[in-house]
Amino acid sequence: MELNIKRTYYYWIICSIILIAEFFAGVFTTLNGLSTTSIFPLVSFISLIVLQILIGFKILEIKNSFRNKFGITIMLILNLSFSYIIGFTIPLLESISRYNFGIVMIPLLLILHYILLDKNEKDNTKIESETLQLNDKKIENLGKKRPIIEFENKKFIFSNSSLIILAIGAPLLAYLIYFFFDAQFNYWLHEIVVKQTVYFLNLLFNMGASSNYYPIERYHWSFVIPEHSSIYFETFCTGIQAICVFAGIIICTPHSKDAKTKRDIIWRKTKALIVSSVIFYVVNIIRMLIQIYLYYLGYPWESIHVSISAASSFIAAIIILLLHKWIPEFIISIIYAGTVIKEKFKTLKSKEEDH
């Protein structure tokens, strides 16, 4: 097992080097004025992906499961592709902070690489019967002091500290993440959202819309709509606030004390975070397309901005369902906290009656 962990660690280092190389290949392609039809992007991109596949199938050892091995390799390749796209995009951006796009995103991709490889390691490693017996004994002892909730053949038991972290840490972390992305050094996000929106406005509605960059005032980016006043863009318009809220919840959701239940929770949290972020991002782009098109048709901006933004919040309900599918710990921990508080009140009441 120790050998497998070391080999996985070495593989992560190799994969990280390939990912960073792919990023710089993308940057080099754009900086040198090579067009997307040039042979260099194609050769570098395919070469590094082939290298990723060869190393992946050589080192990954998912026992009796070619499908899992193939699945993890595909996810690593997607990660690699995104790294290249980031590198290719950065020199094309206008924002002063454009290089922070890579500084923020590449470390996240490296962390995702590690989580994927950690999942592979856990898929390969079976929990020994002795460990299971010790775990069951531990849960049995804890069950005498604390409630246990069983759901889908899994046992959920949480510490008081983990419940407090969820209650206090989730909103605090959400605020800190939003504060981070609201800083001017992350206004590259503003540019990406604005330019993607402008592209789809012109593609779908042929509006002749454009974007304006003026990095002096509070709002660096704005939409320029023909025969209408400009629409200024701020961090709240990126939809990042919704992503931050769910990121805080997902990250701070407590882990069960049961080893079998919490075995794959990091991977489940990662899936939930990625899928929820993508959904919110796409829905936000669609929201802005509808709002700006209606504004172009002559509807007052104040009315459509508030109403459509409120209507798009129903997506949060879908994310809650995803959380329950992949991270039932969130809902169960709330029920668990209520159960613990209820039992505390019962104990205090019984003591008062005894006196």
C-alpha positions in Angstrom: 0.0 0.0 0.0 2.8 2.4 0.8 4.4 1.6 -2.6 1.1 2.5 -4.3 0.8 5.8 -2.4 4.4 6.7 -3.5 3.7 5.8 -7.1 0.5 7.8 -7.1 2.4 10.8 -5.7 5.1 10.5 -8.4 2.3 10.2 -11.0 0.8 13.4 -9.6 4.1 15.2 -10.0 4.4 14.0 -13.6 0.8 14.9 -14.4 1.4 18.3 -12.8 4.4 18.9 -15.0 2.5 17.9 -18.1 -0.4 20.2 -17.1 1.9 23.2 -16.6 3.7 22.4 -19.9 0.3 22.4 -21.6 -0.5 25.8 -20.1 2.7 27.3 -21.3 2.2 25.7 -24.7 -1.1 27.6 -24.9 0.6 30.9 -23.9 3.4 30.4 -26.4 1.0 29.7 -29.2 -0.8 33.0 -28.8 2.2 35.2 -27.9 4.1 34.0 -31.1 1.1 34.9 -33.3 0.5 31.4 -34.4 -3.0 30.9 -35.7 -5.4 28.2 -34.4 -4.8 26.4 -37.7 -1.1 26.2 -37.1 0.5 22.8 -36.6 2.2 23.7 -33.4 -1.0 23.9 -31.2 -2.2 20.6 -32.6 1.1 18.8 -32.2 1.8 20.1 -28.7 -1.7 19.5 -27.5 -1.9 15.9 -28.9 1.6 15.0 -27.8 1.0 15.9 -24.2 -2.4 14.2 -24.2 -0.8 11.0 -25.6 1.9 11.2 -23.0 -0.8 11.6 -20.3 -2.7 8.5 -21.6 0.5 6.3 -21.8 1.6 7.3 -18.2 -2.0 6.9 -17.0 -2.5 3.4 -18.2 1.0 2.5 -17.1 0.8 3.7 -13.5 -2.9 3.7 -12.6 -3.9 0.4 -11.1 -7.7 0.2 -10.7 -8.1 -3.5 -10.1 -10.5 -5.4 -12.4 -11.9 -2.1 -13.8 -10.8 -0.8 -17.1 -13.8 1.5 -17.1 -12.7 3.3 -14.0 -9.1 3.6 -15.2 -10.4 5.0 -18.6 -12.8 7.4 -16.7 -10.0 8.9 -14.6 -7.7 9.2 -17.6 -10.4 11.1 -19.5 -11.0 13.4 -16.6 -7.2 14.1 -16.4 -7.2 14.8 -20.1 -10.1 17.3 -19.7 -8.1 19.0 -17.0 -5.2 19.1 -19.3 -7.3 20.6 -22.1 -8.6 23.3 -19.8 -5.1 24.2 -18.9 -4.2 24.7 -22.6 -7.3 26.8 -23.1 -6.4 29.0 -20.2 -2.8 29.5 -21.5 -4.1 30.2 -25.0 -6.7 32.7 -23.8 -4.6 34.8 -21.4 -2.6 36.8 -24.0 -5.9 37.6 -25.9 -7.4 39.3 -22.8 -7.2 43.1 -22.3 -7.5 43.3 -18.5 -4.4 44.4 -16.6 -5.0 41.4 -14.3 -5.2 38.9 -17.2 -2.3 36.8 -16.0 -4.0 36.2 -12.6 -6.4 34.0 -14.6 -3.6 31.4 -14.7 -2.4 32.1 -11.2 -5.8 31.4 -9.8 -7.0 28.5 -12.1 -3.8 26.4 -12.6 -3.4 25.6 -8.8 -7.1 24.6 -8.7 -6.4 22.2 -11.7 -3.4 20.8 -9.9 -5.6 20.2 -6.8 -8.2 18.5 -9.0 -5.4 16.3 -10.4 -4.5 15.2 -6.9 -8.1 14.5 -5.9 -8.6 12.3 -9.0 -5.4 10.3 -8.2 -6.5 10.0 -4.5 -9.8 8.6 -5.7 -7.8 6.1 -7.8 -5.8 5.1 -4.8 -8.9 4.5 -2.6 -10.6 2.5 -5.4 -7.6 0.3 -5.4 -7.3 -0.1 -1.7 -9.8 -2.2 0.2 -10.5 -1.6 3.8 -9.1 -4.5 5.8 -11.5 -6.6 7.9 -9.6 -5.7 11.1 -9.9 -2.0 10.3 -13.7 -2.4 9.7 -14.1 -4.2 13.0 -12.3 -1.4 14.8 -14.4 1.2 13.0 -17.7 -0.7 13.9 -16.6 -0.9 17.5 -15.8 2.8 17.6 -19.1 3.7 16.0 -20.9 1.4 18.5 -19.2 3.2 21.4 -20.0 6.6 20.0 -23.6 5.6 19.4 -24.0 5.2 23.2 -23.2 8.9 23.6 -24.4 10.4 20.4 -27.3 9.7 17.9 -26.6 7.8 14.7 -28.6 8.4 11.5 -28.7 5.6 8.9 -29.3 6.5 5.3 -28.9 4.3 2.2 -27.0 1.7 4.3 -24.5 4.3 5.6 -24.1 5.5 9.1 -23.8 9.2 9.9 -22.5 10.5 13.2 -21.0 14.0 13.5 -18.9 15.8 16.2 -20.2 19.0 17.7 -17.2 20.9 16.3 -17.9 19.9 12.8 -21.5 21.1 13.1 -20.3 24.4 14.5 -17.9 24.7 11.5 -20.8 24.2 9.1 -22.9 26.9 10.8 -20.2 29.5 11.2 -17.6 28.5 8.6 -19.9 28.1 5.6 -21.1 31.8 5.5 -17.7 33.1 6.5 -15.9 31.1 3.8 -18.5 32.1 1.2 -17.9 35.8 2.1 -14.1 35.4 1.9 -14.3 33.7 -1.5 -16.5 36.4 -2.8 -14.2 39.1 -1.3 -11.3 37.4 -3.1 -13.0 37.5 -6.5 -14.4 41.0 -6.0 -10.8 42.4 -5.8 -9.5 44.2 -8.8 -6.7 41.6 -9.4 -9.5 39.2 -10.4 -11.3 41.4 -12.9 -10.1 39.0 -15.6 -13.3 37.2 -14.7 -15.3 40.3 -15.6 -13.8 40.3 -19.0 -14.4 36.7 -19.7 -18.1 36.9 -18.7 -18.6 40.2 -20.6 -17.0 39.0 -23.8 -18.7 35.6 -23.8 -22.1 37.4 -23.3 -21.3 39.8 -26.2 -20.3 37.0 -28.5 -23.6 35.1 -27.9 -25.7 38.3 -28.1 -24.3 38.9 -31.6 -24.5 35.3 -32.6 -28.1 34.7 -31.5 -29.6 38.2 -32.0 -27.2 40.0 -34.4 -27.4 43.1 -32.1 -24.0 44.6 -32.9 -23.2 44.7 -29.2 -19.7 45.3 -28.0 -17.7 45.6 -24.8 -15.8 48.6 -23.4 -12.8 48.5 -21.1 -11.9 51.5 -19.0 -9.7 50.5 -16.0 -9.9 53.7 -14.1 -13.4 54.0 -12.6 -15.0 51.5 -10.3 -16.6 49.5 -13.2 -13.8 48.5 -15.6 -16.1 46.7 -18.1 -19.4 47.7 -19.7 -21.8 46.5 -22.4 -22.2 48.8 -25.4 -25.7 48.3 -26.9 -26.6 50.2 -30.1 -28.9 53.2 -29.5 -29.0 52.5 -25.7 -27.1 53.6 -22.7 -24.1 51.4 -21.7 -24.6 48.7 -19.0 -21.9 48.7 -16.4 -20.6 45.4 -15.2 -19.7 44.4 -11.6 -18.6 41.2 -9.7 -22.2 40.5 -8.7 -23.1 40.2 -12.5 -20.7 37.2 -12.8 -22.9 35.0 -10.7 -19.9 34.2 -8.5 -21.9 35.0 -5.3 -24.1 31.9 -5.9 -21.0 29.8 -6.5 -19.4 31.2 -3.3 -22.5 30.3 -1.2 -22.5 26.7 -2.3 -18.7 26.4 -2.2 -18.9 27.4 1.5 -21.6 24.9 2.2 -19.9 22.0 0.3 -16.4 22.6 1.7 -17.7 23.0 5.3 -20.2 20.1 5.2 -19.1 17.8 8.0 -17.7 14.3 7.5 -19.2 11.3 9.3 -17.2 9.6 11.9 -17.8 6.3 10.2 -14.8 5.4 8.0 -16.9 3.6 5.3 -19.2 6.6 4.9 -16.6 9.3 4.7 -14.2 7.2 2.5 -15.0 9.0 -0.8 -16.4 12.3 0.5 -13.6 14.4 -1.0 -14.4 13.1 -4.4 -18.2 13.6 -3.9 -17.6 17.2 -2.7 -15.4 17.9 -5.7 -18.1 16.6 -8.1 -20.8 18.7 -6.4 -18.6 21.8 -6.5 -17.6 21.5 -10.1 -21.2 20.7 -11.4 -22.9 23.4 -9.3 -20.3 26.0 -10.4 -20.8 25.1 -14.1 -24.6 25.2 -13.8 -24.5 28.6 -12.1 -22.1 30.0 -14.6 -24.1 28.8 -17.6 -27.4 30.0 -16.1 -25.9 33.4 -15.4 -24.8 33.8 -19.0 -28.3 32.9 -20.2 -29.8 35.3 -17.7 -27.7 38.2 -19.0 -28.5 37.3 -22.6 -32.2 37.5 -21.9 -31.9 40.7 -19.9 -29.8 42.5 -22.4 -31.9 41.4 -25.4 -35.1 42.6 -23.7 -33.3 45.9 -22.9 -32.3 46.1 -26.6 -36.0 45.7 -27.5 -36.9 48.7 -25.3 -37.9 47.2 -21.9 -36.7 49.3 -18.9 -33.5 47.9 -17.4 -34.5 48.2 -13.8 -37.6 46.0 -14.2 -36.1 43.2 -16.2 -32.9 43.1 -14.2 -34.6 42.5 -10.9 -37.4 40.1 -12.1 -35.2 37.9 -14.3 -32.5 37.7 -11.6 -35.1 36.6 -9.1 -36.6 34.0 -11.5 -33.1 32.5 -12.2 -32.7 31.7 -8.4 -34.8 28.5 -8.9 -31.6 26.9 -10.0 -30.5 26.9 -6.4 -33.2 24.2 -5.8 -31.6 22.0 -8.4 -28.2 22.4 -6.7 -29.8 21.4 -3.4 -31.0 18.2 -5.0 -27.5 17.5 -6.4 -26.1 18.1 -3.0 -28.5 15.6 -1.5 -27.5 13.1 -4.2 -23.7 13.4 -3.8 -23.4 14.9 -0.3 -26.3 13.8 1.8 -24.1 14.8 4.8 -25.3 18.4 4.4 -29.1 17.8 4.9 -28.4 14.9 7.4 -26.0 17.1 9.5 -28.8 19.8 9.8 -31.2 17.0 11.0 -28.5 15.7 13.2 -27.9 19.1 14.8 -31.6 19.4 15.5 -31.6 15.9 17.1 -28.6 16.8 19.3 -30.2 20.0 20.5 -33.5 18.3 21.1 -31.7 15.6 23.3 -29.8 18.3 25.2 -33.1 20.0 26.0 -34.6 16.7 27.1 -31.7 16.0 29.4 -31.8 19.5 31.0 -35.6 19.1 31.5 -35.2 15.7 33.1 -32.6 17.1 35.5 -34.9 20.0 36.4 -37.7 17.5 37.1 -35.4 15.4 39.3 -34.6 18.4 41.4 
